[in-house]
Amino acid sequence: MKGVVIVGAVSFTDRIKSFFGLRNQISDEFFEDLGDLLVEGDFGAAEAYKTVERLQDYCKKEGIATPGEARRALAILLERRLGESPEGNPLLSGAVESAGKPGTLDLILLLGVNGVGKTTTAAKLALWYRDRYGKKPIIAAADTFRAAAADQLKIHGERLGVRVVAHKQGGDPAAVVYDAIEAAGAGSGDLIIADTAGRMHTKTALVEELKKIDRVVESRAVSAGYHKWLVLDATTGRNALAQAEIFHGAVSLHGVILTKFDSTARGGVVFSLADQFGLPVVFICDGEQYSRIRPFDPPAYAKEFVGLD
């Protein structure tokens, strides 16, 4: 995950490396400047300064006196934040593996606004679970609102040799998911990946549509492993939190997939998702190719965020 965050012409990784590298000692000014820098890395202001306060307390308790030691301590604290919910309970663990259990039916519902890469992510997940766990995926084209959404999935399905269940544009998305569940029950697959719409004429209409799909899954696939993952464009920064609030309120999400995670992506929002919603990141996508998807690694992410190699 190299090159997290571009701030102006300089990457955030370079900024934070420079920040720690040019300081000779830690002081009140050091912590104030660090808080400002975290805000630029897509922390919310309150979260950034709360993080700095925790770091100050940790440094005092552990007798840390140098910027280098403080930097390593910050990585430890950030990693811990990715492992706890707002109530202090462990976040969902094993989400990636639980969707790949052999011999069981799993359904992954992909949610998110238009343009974040849900369609491509559906194809990536199908290939990833087939290759690593031997799952037999079915992709459900449940975005019947956007023109050509089903056609795009069919192209992916042909390339990957994966079955795609689709209806005509304007059809009932819940019916598409229902048919995919029926197909799986008939032996056509053991992993359903449903690509849903990201835009309707009103937010209320979108939320009600997603709730209907949710009810179909809950009633027709009672014994299936059910995974509701929000797909977020990693370059949208703090706007990702507003999207998470809408979708989480509609269907109670289980996790997040970050797409477009390249050198322009801001990294701090990951910690906000954990703090505010208790949502773990389960996958990161950093390219258009089907292979450009990998499980999220909290320790590595925290270290890289503070510029530790």
C-alpha positions, 0 to 999 in steps of 0.5 A, a space after each residue: 500500500 505504497 504512497 498513501 495520500 497526496 496533499 498538494 504536490 507532496 504525498 502524505 507519507 512524505 509529509 509525515 516522514 518529513 515531520 518526524 524526521 526534522 524534529 529533534 524532540 517532542 513538545 507541546 508544539 510537536 503534538 499540536 503540529 501533529 494534530 494539524 497534520 493528521 487533519 490533512 490526512 483525512 482525520 476529523 479534527 476532533 478525532 485527530 486531536 483526541 488521537 494526539 492526546 492519547 499519544 501524549 498520555 502514552 508517551 508520558 506513561 512509557 517514558 518516550 522522549 524522541 520523535 522516532 519513538 513517538 512515531 512508532 507509538 502512534 502506529 501502535 495506537 492507530 493499529 489498536 483503533 482498527 481493532 476496536 469498535 466505539 464500545 471497545 469490543 473487537 471489530 468483526 474478524 475473519 470476514 474475508 475467510 468466513 465468506 470463503 468457507 467450503 460447502 456453505 452458501 455465502 452472499 455478499 451484498 455490495 453497496 455504495 454510490 455510483 462511480 465507486 467501482 462496485 461492478 468491477 469489485 464484484 468481478 474481483 471478488 468472484 475471482 478471488 474467492 474462486 481461486 483461493 477457496 474453490 467457491 463457485 460464484 454467481 454474480 447477481 446484477 441487482 443494479 437495474 437502475 443504471 443503464 448498462 450495469 447488467 451488460 458490464 457484469 455480463 462482460 465480466 462474467 464471460 471473461 471469468 467464466 462466472 454465471 451472471 443472473 440479470 433481469 431487464 433494466 428497470 426490473 425489481 432488484 430484489 427479484 434478481 437476488 431472489 433468482 440468484 439464491 434459487 440458482 444457488 439452491 439448484 446447485 449452480 453456485 455457493 457464493 452470490 455476489 450482488 451488485 446493487 444500485 447506488 443512485 435513485 431519484 431520491 435517497 428514500 427510494 434507494 434506501 427502501 430498495 436496499 431494505 427490500 433486498 435485505 429482507 429477501 436475503 434474510 427470508 430466502 437464504 436463512 442459513 447462508 453467510 450474509 456479508 453486507 459490504 460498503 464499497 467506498 472510493 478511497 479518494 473521496 476522503 471525509 465524504 466517505 463517512 456521509 456515505 457510510 452513514 446512509 448505507 449503514 442506517 439502511 441495512 446495518 453494514 458489516 464492513 468496507 471495501 476501499 477502491 481506487 487506493 492509489 497515491 491520491 487516496 487519503 488514509 485517515 478516513 479508515 480510522 474514522 470508519 472504525 471509530 464512528 461506525 465500528 466498521 472494519 475494512 475487509 479489502 483494498 483495491 488498487 487497480 482495474 485488473 481483476 487481480 488488484 484486490 487484497 485483504 486489508 492488513 491493519 498493522 501494515 496500514 497503520 505503519 504505512 500511514 505514519 511513514 514507517 517502512 
